[in-house]
Amino acid sequence: MEPIVLENSVDIILTPQFYTFLREDLDLKFAYQAKQIAPSLFDDYLNNNDEYQYYVYKCKEAWCFFAYNIKEIDLFLESIGIEKHRVSKIYFAQQISEQLENPVLLNDTTVLQNIDDTVTLIPKRLMDPNIEYPELDMKNVKLKGGVSMGESLNSFISLKETIILSSLFFMLGSVFILEGNRIKSSIANEDARLSELLDENPKYGSTLLRNSILEKYKPIDTIERKKRETIKEISKLLSAKSQLKKLSVNEKSVRAEILTLDTTINKQVKEHANAKNFKVSGSGQNVKVEKKL
């Protein structure tokens, strides 16, 4: 290939000199199973000193296996001016075998053609001198599968996924910044409001006085919270078959009388009340519960 300059991302199709292809009829259901045994299938075909990656897909009744050296591909792409971050997906010429039934001129010396269902490189000098080579039109060819450059280079995530995650983190960071500014503004407003109130009531500027007021009303706040929590627990004892008949709330306790529809519901209400540490009493269909504050 002549060197080229790219401004957009592209998909590339590797010709056979960049991969080793095997077709095997194996009793496997899933591609990950086939990929696990791929290295053993290529033992007799590859140089053990090099590191290879593998790609597998189901082709009719068999499995198609590909072994390729991504570093070799990366060096070639670099030599012709294609940066690896410009490569979205890598495909194999075998995946377009149907479009290569007729020979296609790859360059001045090499022809690409499907022979016995295997895409093959053929020296041009072996072809009929009078043969016409059609143009390979890829506009209507839909490629499936393939591998990403980042995945083949043993990255944890592909370039596309990296871009998506970066965008998400950027948006998340922006949200945190906006929320932080909002909280900061809210605190500033509260501080301003506090200063305004202290200006209107100078006597509350004393820390001792504020602590004294806090100590005075803190027990009241505690009791009121207990009341609300107890009433909330009583509400969970109620249903279409257990209805509130009476509710009494004072400073010392919360009492409720619940009317149940039948014996089973009566028993369930008592069990749930006991679990919430209520004092349970009552007879017949009535259940009386009480909790001290």
N, C-alpha and C positions, 0 to 999 in steps of 0.2 A: 504494500500500500504506500501511496505517496503521503507525506505529512499533511495533516488537515488542521483547521482551526475551528473549534466549536464554541458557540455562545450559549447553547441550551443542553439539557441532559438528553442522552440517547440510550437506546437499547442496542446491544451488539449481538451478532450471531457468529459463533466460533466455527471456523472450518476445521476439518478433521486433523490437521497438523497440530492443533492445540488440545486435542483430547483423545482418549482411547475409549472405544465403544464396544460393549458386549450386550448381546441379547440372550437372556436365559429364561427357560420355562421352569419356574419354581412355584411350589405350592405355598405361597405366602398371601396374606390378606392385606397387609398394610405396608406403605412405603417405608416407614421407619424400620420395620423388620428387615426389609431388603437392604436398606442403607447400612444396617449393622453388619451385614455379611459381605458388603461390597469390597472391603480391602482384601479379603481372602480370595475373592474371584479374580483379582487383578495381580496376584502374586507372581505369575509367570510372564506378565506383560510389561511390568513397570520397573524402573530403576529404584532399588531400595534406598538409595542414598538421597533421593529427592522426596519432598513432602507433597502429597496429593490430597485433593478434596474430591468428594464424590457427590453425584447427583443421580437420583433414581426416579423413574415414573413407570406406570403401568402402560404397556403398549400392546393392545389387543389381548391375547391370551398369555403373553410373556411379560417379562420385566426388562426395561432398558436401563443399562448401567453406564455411567460416564465417569471417567477418572480424568482430572485435569490439575495442572500445576498453576495456581493463581498467581504466583510470583513471576512465572515465565510470561503469563498473559499481561500482567501489570507492566513488566519491562518492555514488552512489545508495544503496548498502548502508549507508554511514555515516549518511545522512540519515534512514533508518528504524530505526537502532539496531542494525544487524548489524555486528559487528566482523569484519574480514577474517580474523582468525585462527580465527574460528568456522566458516569456510567450508571444508569438506573438498574437495568437487568441484563444478565448474561444468558443467552440461549445457545443451543447447539444446532448445527446444520442438519443433523439427523431429525430434528423436530419439524423441519419443512421438507421432508423427503418427498411428499406428494407433489410439491412444486418443482422438483428436480428430476422428474421423469425424463425430461429432455435436457441435454447437456447445456450448462451455462458456463460461459467463458469467465474464469475468475481473474486471470491476468494474461499476459502475453504468452505464458508457457504452460498454464495449468487450467484444466477444465473440472468443473464440479458436476457430478451426476449421481443419481440414485441407481445402484446396481444391486439386484437381488435384495431390495428393501434396506440397503445400507448406503448412505451417502459417502461417496468415494472421490478422492482426488486422482485425476488421470492426466498424465503428460499430454499436452496438446499434439505433440508429434505423432501420437498413436491414433489420433482421430482422423476420420475421412477429411481430406483437404477441402472438399466441396460442401461440407456440412455448414448449416446456418445456425448460429447460436442466438436463441431468443433472449430478450431482456427479462431479468427476474423482477417481476412487479410485486412488491411487498405491501402495497396499499390495502389490499383486501385479505391479507393473511393475518389471522388472529392467533397470536402466540400465547401458550398457556404455561404456567409453572415458571421455570427459570430460577436463577439464583441471583442474589444481590452481591455486588462487589464487596461491601462491608462484611457480609456474612461469610464470604469465601476467605476473606483476609483475617478470619477468626475474631472479628469484632463482636462485642456482645449484642450490638444492635446495628441495623443497617443505616445508610445515610438518610433514607426517607424517614425512618423512625426517629433518628437523631434530630432532624429538622422539626418533626411534629412535637417531640418532647421539649426541645428548646423553646418552641413557640408557647407550649403550655406553661413551662416554667417562667417565661417572660410575662405571660398574662397573670400567672399566680403572684409573681413578684410585684406587678403593677397593682394588683388588688390589695396586697399587704401594705404597700406604700400609701395607697389612697385611704385604706382603713386606719392606718397609723396616723395619718394627717387628720382624719375625722375625729379619732379619739383624742388626739392632742388638742384639737380645736375645742372639743367638748369639755376637756379638763380645764382649758383656759377660760371657757365660759362659766364653768362652775366656780372656779377660783374668783372670777370677777363678780359673780353673784354673791359669793361668800363675803368678799370685801365690802360689797354694797350693803349687805345685811348687817355686817358688823359696824359699818358707818352709821346706819340707822339705829342700831342698838349697841352702843359702845360697851355696855356692861357685860355683853356676851363675849367681849374680846378676851376676857380672862380665861385662861386654860383651866384653872381650878373650878371656876363657875360652870364651864361646859362639862367638865368631868363629873361634877356634882349632879348636874341635870341628867347626864347619861346614866349615872349609877341609880338615880331615882326611877327612871323610866325603863331601864333594862329588864328588871323583873316583870314589869307589866308586859313588855314586848314578848318575853319568854312564855308567859302564861297564854297570851293571845295566839302565839304560834302553836302551842300545844292544843288549844281549843280547835283551831282550824285543821290541824293534822288529825285529831280525834274524830271530828265530824266527817272528814274525808274518808277515814277508815270505816265509819258507820255506813257511809253511802255505798261502799263496796259490798256491804252485806245485803243490800236491797236489790230487788229484781221484780219481774212481773208477778212472781209467786211469793215475794216477801216484801211487804210494804211498811213504810214508817207510819206508826200510829201516834207516837208522841216523842218529842225531843225537848230535853231540859238542859240548859247550860248555865252554870254559875261559876264563881271564882274558885270553887274547890273541885268540881267534877262535871262530867258530861254524861247524861243519862238518855237512853233511848228505849222505846218500846216498839217492837217489830211484830207485825201480824203475819204469820206464815200460812200458806195454803194447805199444807198437809204435813204429816209426820216426817217424811223424808226431808222436805225443805227445812222443817224445824230443826232437825238434827244437823243439817249442813250449816245453817246459820250459827248454831251454837259452837260447832267445831271451828268455824272460821273466826268467830269472836274470841274463843279461847286462844287461838293461835296469835291473835293480836293483843293478848294480855288484858282482855276485858273481864270484868266480873259478870258472870252470866247467871241468870235466874229466870223464873217464869214457869207457867204451867199451861197445859193445853196447847193452843195455837199461838200463844203469846210468848215472845222471847224478850227478856229485859237485859240490857247490857249497860255497864257502867264502867267508867275509867276515871281515876283520881288524877287531878292536875298537879 
